[in-house]
């Protein structure tokens, strides 16, 4: 099957009938449920966009000759990397960067695992074949994926093997001739209920000891597998129209606790089967983390563009673009944007072939960006709040403008300096949905912890940074000063 259409994606969800729960009830059809239907349609639009812009978003499969999603490509040249990033950008611009788990994110990791298949052979030669076959399967069928890699937030001071309930976190409880049996729970499957399959990965950040081998696994299964349940959090889609809630009414991704109730994972879907050592090395040694970071930095560059556009539009709408302190705040976001672009450019221009024959971006600038942006995003939305000020509170709904008795008053008293009332409120409702609504709050939290705890990430970044050249630079400088003083002292 070539790249799917939105209709094919929706029909696939209807047929699958995934076991999804929200607000205490089992969802009979995720494509029609009020909490999920809007994001389903947005994802469907992303699939359709691939066909509308096929020259930028599809490529020819080297195994079937079909047109498949460019996000699956195993890049061999820098031009491949740039083309893939441009594809990422098309999807990100459709959402304003407000969907963190569009399909391209996990497509890059599946590609990295599939082309680094020899890595998984360390556990069993069969696992290498599984990784390679799964990549081809996802690419040729345009499978939409969710993933889970976080243990339940119970007692963070203890390892999983030391928890009071050893079956709280998802673990292998049995290995038999059919496969491995999984029992327990994992967090936090974004888009869990509205995708085709789930990939269970080790953490990108937290390392495990050998005592936690039963919890160390990687596999992929369909979301309608028997015993698999998705327990979705409360929806931030309030069921309002797109004018009143322009982001949450379209891009509320939903996050779910994933419960494995003695789920059988067939052997041909297992990549790691109980090895903390292999799990600890998976993301780095396959370069999956690099390709995923490439997509994330591309998405966040677009997100910065989108927030900057909102800020500039607010400034123009209410005539505050003449004030120095306002310009100074806008320039902060401009600088963030240019820095993100620079990180992307350096990562692509310094790319090189890895051990698996993939053109792989330079990780150093991507790693810097993924550590830096989560903090910068908090500042960006703070600037939206500061500049929007009371205008973010005085925002009538579209129905107020249409009301016979008060419509004229609302139009008159909400106008801006260079914009009418209807247009100004629409803009400010967008700004509100970015920085103040429940959707906006989730965005800020989500970005802050996107790759893990920022403090821990910073420590890992520090530990892995090559510090010696900079210390040596200082020592050489001090040596020159000492030598110069000694030489002049003899004159």
C-alpha positions as CSV (number, residue, x, y, z in Angstrom):
1,X,0.0,0.0,0.0
2,X,1.4,3.4,-0.9
3,X,1.1,6.5,1.3
4,X,-2.3,6.6,2.9
5,X,-5.0,9.2,2.5
6,X,-6.9,10.7,5.4
7,X,-9.9,8.6,4.6
8,X,-7.9,5.4,4.7
9,X,-6.4,6.4,8.1
10,X,-9.9,7.1,9.5
11,X,-11.3,3.8,8.1
12,X,-8.4,1.9,9.7
13,X,-9.2,3.3,13.1
14,X,-12.9,2.4,12.7
15,X,-12.0,-1.2,11.7
16,X,-9.4,-1.6,14.5
17,X,-11.8,-0.6,17.3
18,X,-9.0,0.1,19.8
19,X,-9.7,-0.4,23.5
20,X,-9.8,3.3,24.5
21,X,-11.2,4.8,27.7
22,X,-11.9,8.4,28.4
23,X,-14.0,10.2,31.1
24,X,-14.7,6.7,32.6
25,X,-16.3,5.2,29.6
26,X,-15.1,2.9,26.8
27,X,-15.0,4.7,23.4
28,X,-17.0,2.9,20.8
29,X,-15.6,4.9,17.9
30,X,-12.6,7.2,18.3
31,X,-13.3,8.9,15.0
32,X,-16.6,10.2,16.3
33,X,-16.1,10.7,20.0
34,X,-16.2,14.4,21.0
35,X,-12.9,14.3,22.8
36,X,-11.0,12.7,19.9
37,X,-12.7,13.3,16.6
38,X,-11.2,16.7,15.9
39,X,-7.6,15.5,16.3
40,X,-8.4,12.5,14.2
41,X,-9.5,14.8,11.4
42,X,-6.4,16.9,11.8
43,X,-4.2,13.8,11.4
44,X,-6.3,12.8,8.4
45,X,-5.5,16.2,6.9
46,X,-1.8,15.5,7.4
47,X,-2.1,12.3,5.5
48,X,-4.0,14.1,2.7
49,X,-1.4,16.9,2.7
50,X,1.2,14.3,1.7
51,X,-0.7,13.8,-1.6
52,X,-1.4,17.4,-2.1
53,X,2.3,18.2,-1.9
54,X,3.6,14.8,-3.2
55,X,6.8,16.3,-4.7
56,X,7.9,17.5,-1.3
57,X,6.4,14.9,1.0
58,X,6.6,11.5,-0.8
59,X,9.4,9.5,-2.3
60,X,9.7,6.2,-4.3
61,X,10.2,3.1,-2.1
62,X,13.2,1.1,-3.1
63,X,11.4,-2.2,-2.4
64,X,8.0,-1.7,-3.9
65,X,8.3,1.3,-6.2
66,X,5.3,2.8,-4.5
67,X,5.2,6.4,-3.3
68,X,5.7,6.4,0.5
69,X,6.1,9.1,3.2
70,X,9.4,11.0,3.0
71,X,9.6,10.9,6.8
72,X,10.5,7.2,6.5
73,X,13.5,7.7,4.2
74,X,16.9,6.3,5.2
75,X,18.9,9.4,4.1
76,X,22.0,8.8,2.1
77,X,23.0,12.3,1.2
78,X,22.8,15.8,2.8
79,X,20.2,16.6,0.2
80,X,18.1,13.7,1.5
81,X,18.3,15.2,5.0
82,X,17.3,18.6,3.8
83,X,14.4,17.2,1.8
84,X,13.2,15.2,4.8
85,X,13.4,18.4,7.0
86,X,11.4,20.3,4.5
87,X,8.8,17.5,4.7
88,X,8.8,17.8,8.5
89,X,8.3,21.6,8.1
90,X,5.2,21.1,5.9
91,X,3.4,19.1,8.5
92,X,4.6,21.4,11.3
93,X,3.3,24.5,9.5
94,X,-0.1,23.0,9.2
95,X,-0.3,22.7,13.0
96,X,1.8,25.7,13.9
97,X,4.1,23.2,15.5
98,X,1.4,22.6,18.1
99,X,1.3,18.8,17.7
100,X,4.4,17.2,19.2
101,X,3.7,13.7,17.9
102,X,2.8,14.0,14.3
103,X,3.6,10.7,12.6
104,X,7.0,11.9,11.2
105,X,8.5,11.9,14.8
106,X,8.3,8.1,15.3
107,X,8.8,7.3,11.6
108,X,12.4,8.6,11.9
109,X,13.1,6.3,14.9
110,X,11.6,3.2,13.2
111,X,13.8,4.0,10.2
112,X,16.9,4.2,12.5
113,X,16.1,1.0,14.2
114,X,15.3,-0.8,11.0
115,X,18.5,0.2,9.3
116,X,20.6,-0.4,12.4
117,X,19.2,-3.9,12.6
118,X,22.6,-5.5,13.4
119,X,22.5,-3.7,16.7
120,X,19.5,-5.7,17.9
121,X,21.2,-9.0,16.9
122,X,23.2,-8.7,20.1
123,X,20.1,-10.0,21.9
124,X,19.1,-12.5,19.2
125,X,19.7,-12.6,15.4
126,X,15.9,-12.8,15.1
127,X,15.5,-9.4,16.7
128,X,17.6,-7.8,13.9
129,X,15.3,-9.3,11.3
130,X,12.3,-8.1,13.3
131,X,13.6,-4.5,13.4
132,X,14.3,-4.5,9.7
133,X,11.0,-6.0,8.7
134,X,9.0,-3.7,11.0
135,X,10.6,-0.6,9.4
136,X,9.6,-1.9,5.9
137,X,6.1,-2.7,7.1
138,X,5.5,0.7,8.6
139,X,7.0,2.5,5.6
140,X,5.0,0.5,3.0
141,X,1.7,0.7,4.9
142,X,2.1,4.3,6.3
143,X,1.4,3.1,9.8
144,X,0.6,5.7,12.4
145,X,2.4,5.1,15.6
146,X,2.3,6.1,19.3
147,X,4.9,5.1,21.8
148,X,5.5,4.7,25.5
149,X,8.8,4.7,27.4
150,X,8.1,6.0,30.9
151,X,7.4,4.0,34.0
152,X,4.5,5.0,36.3
153,X,5.4,7.9,38.5
154,X,5.2,5.9,41.8
155,X,8.5,6.1,43.7
156,X,11.1,7.8,41.6
157,X,13.8,7.2,44.3
158,X,13.7,3.4,43.6
159,X,14.4,1.2,40.7
160,X,11.5,-0.7,39.2
161,X,12.6,-4.0,40.8
162,X,12.5,-2.3,44.2
163,X,8.9,-1.0,43.9
164,X,6.3,-2.3,46.4
165,X,4.3,-3.7,43.5
166,X,6.6,-5.5,41.0
167,X,3.9,-5.6,38.5
168,X,3.0,-2.0,38.5
169,X,5.3,-1.0,35.7
170,X,5.0,-3.0,32.5
171,X,7.3,-6.0,32.5
172,X,7.9,-9.4,31.0
173,X,6.1,-12.0,33.1
174,X,6.5,-14.9,30.7
175,X,8.4,-16.1,27.6
176,X,6.9,-18.9,25.7
177,X,7.0,-20.4,22.2
178,X,4.5,-17.7,20.9
179,X,6.3,-14.7,22.3
180,X,6.6,-12.6,25.5
181,X,3.8,-11.8,27.9
182,X,3.6,-8.2,29.3
183,X,1.8,-7.1,32.4
184,X,1.7,-3.7,34.0
185,X,1.5,-0.1,32.8
186,X,3.5,2.6,31.0
187,X,3.2,6.3,30.4
188,X,2.5,8.5,28.4
189,X,1.2,7.5,25.0
190,X,0.4,10.7,23.1
191,X,-2.1,10.0,20.4
192,X,-2.4,6.6,21.9
193,X,-6.1,6.0,21.1
194,X,-6.0,7.4,17.6
195,X,-3.1,5.6,16.0
196,X,-2.6,2.2,14.4
197,X,0.2,0.7,16.5
198,X,2.3,1.3,19.6
199,X,6.0,0.9,19.9
200,X,7.3,0.2,23.4
201,X,10.8,1.6,23.8
202,X,13.4,2.0,26.5
203,X,13.8,5.5,27.9
204,X,15.8,7.9,25.9
205,X,17.2,9.3,29.2
206,X,16.9,7.0,32.2
207,X,19.3,4.1,32.4
208,X,18.5,0.8,34.0
209,X,20.5,-1.8,35.9
210,X,20.5,-5.5,35.3
211,X,18.0,-6.0,38.2
212,X,15.5,-4.3,36.0
213,X,16.0,-6.7,33.0
214,X,12.3,-7.8,33.1
215,X,11.3,-4.2,32.5
216,X,13.8,-3.7,29.7
217,X,12.2,-4.4,26.4
218,X,11.3,-3.0,23.0
219,X,8.5,-4.2,20.8
220,X,5.6,-3.1,18.6
221,X,2.1,-4.3,18.4
222,X,-1.3,-3.2,16.9
223,X,-3.3,-1.0,19.2
224,X,-6.2,-3.4,19.2
225,X,-4.1,-6.3,20.6
226,X,-6.1,-8.3,23.2
227,X,-5.4,-7.0,26.7
228,X,-4.1,-3.6,25.6
229,X,-6.0,-0.6,27.0
230,X,-5.5,3.1,26.6
231,X,-6.7,5.2,29.6
232,X,-6.9,8.8,28.2
233,X,-6.6,11.9,30.4
234,X,-9.4,14.5,30.5
235,X,-9.7,16.1,27.1
236,X,-8.7,19.8,26.6
237,X,-10.9,20.0,23.6
238,X,-14.0,21.7,25.1
239,X,-16.2,20.9,22.2
240,X,-16.2,24.5,21.0
241,X,-15.9,25.8,17.5
242,X,-12.5,26.6,15.9
243,X,-13.1,30.4,16.1
244,X,-13.4,30.3,19.9
245,X,-10.7,27.6,20.5
246,X,-8.5,27.7,17.3
247,X,-5.9,25.2,18.6
248,X,-7.5,22.9,21.2
249,X,-10.5,22.3,18.8
250,X,-8.1,20.8,16.2
251,X,-4.8,19.7,17.8
252,X,-5.6,18.3,21.2
253,X,-3.4,15.2,21.0
254,X,-4.6,13.4,24.1
255,X,-2.2,11.4,26.3
256,X,-2.9,8.0,27.7
257,X,-1.7,5.6,30.4
258,X,-1.1,2.3,28.6
259,X,-2.2,-0.9,30.4
260,X,-0.9,-4.3,29.4
261,X,-3.2,-7.0,30.9
262,X,-1.1,-10.1,30.1
263,X,-0.6,-8.9,26.5
264,X,1.1,-11.5,24.2
265,X,3.7,-9.9,22.0
266,X,4.6,-12.4,19.1
267,X,8.3,-13.1,18.7
268,X,8.4,-11.4,15.3
269,X,7.4,-8.1,16.9
270,X,10.1,-8.2,19.6
271,X,13.3,-6.1,19.2
272,X,14.7,-6.3,22.8
273,X,13.6,-9.1,25.1
274,X,14.8,-8.4,28.6
275,X,18.2,-6.7,28.5
276,X,18.9,-3.4,30.3
277,X,22.3,-3.3,28.8
278,X,21.0,-3.2,25.2
279,X,18.1,-0.9,26.1
280,X,20.6,1.6,27.7
281,X,22.5,1.8,24.4
282,X,19.7,1.6,21.9
283,X,19.0,5.3,21.1
284,X,22.7,6.3,21.0
285,X,24.1,3.4,19.1
286,X,21.4,3.2,16.5
287,X,21.4,7.0,16.1
288,X,17.7,7.0,16.6
289,X,18.0,9.9,19.0
290,X,19.7,12.0,16.4
291,X,17.1,11.5,13.7
292,X,14.3,12.1,16.2
293,X,16.0,15.2,17.4
294,X,16.3,16.4,13.8
295,X,12.5,16.2,13.5
296,X,11.9,17.9,16.8
297,X,14.2,20.8,16.2
298,X,12.6,21.3,12.7
299,X,9.1,21.3,14.4
300,X,10.2,23.6,17.1
301,X,11.7,26.1,14.6
302,X,8.2,26.3,13.0
303,X,6.6,26.6,16.4
304,X,8.9,29.5,17.2
305,X,7.9,31.1,13.8
306,X,4.2,30.6,14.7
307,X,4.5,32.2,18.2
308,X,6.6,35.1,16.8
309,X,3.8,35.7,14.2
310,X,1.3,35.9,17.0
311,X,3.4,38.3,19.0
312,X,4.0,40.6,16.0
313,X,0.3,40.5,15.1
314,X,-0.7,41.5,18.6
315,X,1.8,44.4,18.5
316,X,0.4,45.6,15.2
317,X,-3.2,45.1,16.2
318,X,-3.2,47.3,19.3
319,X,-0.4,49.8,18.3
320,X,2.2,48.7,20.8
321,X,4.9,48.2,18.2
322,X,6.3,51.7,18.8
323,X,7.4,51.0,22.4
324,X,11.1,50.1,23.0
325,X,10.3,47.6,25.8
326,X,7.8,45.8,23.5
327,X,10.3,45.6,20.6
328,X,12.9,44.3,23.1
329,X,10.5,41.4,24.0
330,X,9.7,40.6,20.4
331,X,13.4,40.6,19.6
332,X,14.0,37.9,22.2
333,X,11.8,35.5,20.2
334,X,13.4,36.6,16.9
335,X,16.8,35.7,18.4
336,X,15.4,32.3,19.5
337,X,14.2,31.7,16.0
338,X,17.5,32.6,14.4
339,X,19.4,30.4,16.9
340,X,17.1,27.4,16.1
341,X,17.6,27.9,12.4
342,X,21.4,28.0,13.0
343,X,21.3,24.8,14.9
344,X,19.4,23.1,12.1
345,X,21.8,24.4,9.4
346,X,24.9,23.3,11.3
347,X,23.4,19.9,12.0
348,X,22.6,19.3,8.3
349,X,25.8,20.8,6.9
350,X,28.0,18.8,9.3
351,X,26.2,15.6,8.7
352,X,28.1,12.4,7.9
353,X,27.5,8.8,7.1
354,X,27.1,6.5,10.1
355,X,28.1,2.9,10.5
356,X,24.8,1.8,8.9
357,X,25.2,3.9,5.8
358,X,22.7,6.6,6.8
359,X,23.5,10.3,6.4
360,X,23.2,11.4,10.0
361,X,23.0,15.0,11.3
362,X,25.6,16.4,13.6
363,X,24.2,15.7,17.0
364,X,26.0,18.5,18.9
365,X,23.8,21.4,17.6
366,X,20.6,19.3,17.8
367,X,21.5,18.2,21.4
368,X,22.1,21.9,22.3
369,X,18.8,22.9,20.8
370,X,16.8,20.1,22.5
371,X,18.3,21.1,25.9
372,X,17.7,24.9,25.3
373,X,14.3,25.1,23.6
374,X,12.2,23.7,26.5
375,X,13.3,26.6,28.6
376,X,12.9,29.2,25.8
377,X,9.4,28.1,25.1
378,X,8.4,29.0,28.6
379,X,9.7,32.5,28.0
380,X,8.0,32.8,24.6
381,X,4.5,32.1,26.0
382,X,5.3,34.4,28.9
383,X,5.9,37.2,26.3
384,X,2.6,36.5,24.7
385,X,0.9,36.9,28.1
386,X,2.8,40.1,28.9
387,X,2.0,41.7,25.5
388,X,-1.6,40.5,25.3
389,X,-2.2,41.7,28.9
390,X,-5.9,42.4,29.7
391,X,-6.8,41.8,26.1
392,X,-6.4,38.0,26.8
393,X,-9.1,38.3,29.4
394,X,-11.5,40.5,27.5
395,X,-12.2,38.1,24.7
396,X,-15.8,37.5,23.8
397,X,-16.9,34.4,21.8
398,X,-18.0,34.4,18.2
399,X,-21.6,34.1,19.4
400,X,-21.3,37.4,21.1
401,X,-20.5,39.1,17.8
402,X,-23.5,37.4,16.2
403,X,-26.0,38.3,19.0
404,X,-28.7,40.7,17.8
405,X,-28.8,42.8,21.0
406,X,-25.1,43.2,21.8
407,X,-23.3,42.3,18.5
408,X,-22.8,45.9,17.5
409,X,-21.4,46.8,20.9
410,X,-19.0,44.0,20.9
411,X,-17.7,45.0,17.5
412,X,-17.3,48.6,18.6
413,X,-15.6,48.0,21.9
414,X,-13.2,45.3,20.9
415,X,-11.6,47.0,17.9
416,X,-7.8,47.5,17.8
417,X,-5.6,50.2,16.3
418,X,-5.3,48.6,12.9
419,X,-7.9,45.9,13.0
420,X,-11.7,45.5,13.6
421,X,-13.2,44.0,16.7
422,X,-14.0,40.6,15.1
423,X,-10.5,40.2,13.8
424,X,-8.8,41.4,17.0
425,X,-10.7,39.0,19.2
426,X,-10.0,36.1,16.9
427,X,-6.3,36.9,17.1
428,X,-6.4,37.2,20.8
429,X,-8.3,34.0,21.2
430,X,-5.5,32.3,19.3
431,X,-3.0,33.9,21.6
432,X,-5.1,32.8,24.6
433,X,-5.1,29.2,23.4
434,X,-1.3,29.3,23.1
435,X,-0.6,30.8,26.6
436,X,-3.5,30.6,28.9
437,X,-6.0,27.8,28.1
438,X,-5.7,24.2,29.4
439,X,-4.4,23.4,25.9
440,X,-1.7,26.1,26.2
441,X,-0.8,24.9,29.7
442,X,-0.3,21.4,28.4
443,X,1.9,22.7,25.6
444,X,4.2,24.4,28.1
445,X,4.5,21.4,30.3
446,X,4.9,19.1,27.3
447,X,7.7,21.1,25.8
448,X,9.5,21.4,29.2
449,X,9.7,17.6,29.6
450,X,9.7,16.7,25.9
451,X,12.9,14.6,26.1
452,X,13.0,14.2,29.9
453,X,13.7,16.2,33.1
454,X,15.7,19.3,32.0
455,X,17.9,19.1,35.0
456,X,18.9,15.5,34.3
457,X,19.3,16.3,30.7
458,X,21.6,19.2,31.5
459,X,23.7,16.9,33.7
460,X,24.0,14.3,31.0
461,X,24.9,17.0,28.5
462,X,27.6,18.3,30.9
463,X,29.0,14.9,31.5
464,X,29.2,14.1,27.8
465,X,30.6,17.4,26.7
466,X,34.3,17.4,25.7
467,X,35.6,19.9,28.2
468,X,39.3,19.3,27.9
469,X,40.0,21.6,24.9
470,X,38.6,24.6,26.7
471,X,40.5,23.9,29.9
472,X,43.6,23.4,27.9
473,X,43.0,26.7,26.1
474,X,43.1,28.5,29.5
475,X,46.2,26.6,30.6
476,X,48.0,27.5,27.3
477,X,47.0,31.2,27.8
478,X,48.3,31.2,31.4
479,X,51.5,29.5,30.3
480,X,52.1,32.2,27.6
481,X,51.6,35.0,30.2
482,X,54.1,33.3,32.6
483,X,56.6,32.9,29.8
484,X,56.2,36.4,28.6
485,X,56.7,37.9,32.0
486,X,59.8,35.8,32.5
487,X,61.3,36.8,29.2
488,X,60.7,40.6,29.7
489,X,62.1,40.3,33.2
490,X,65.5,39.5,31.8
491,X,65.6,42.5,29.5
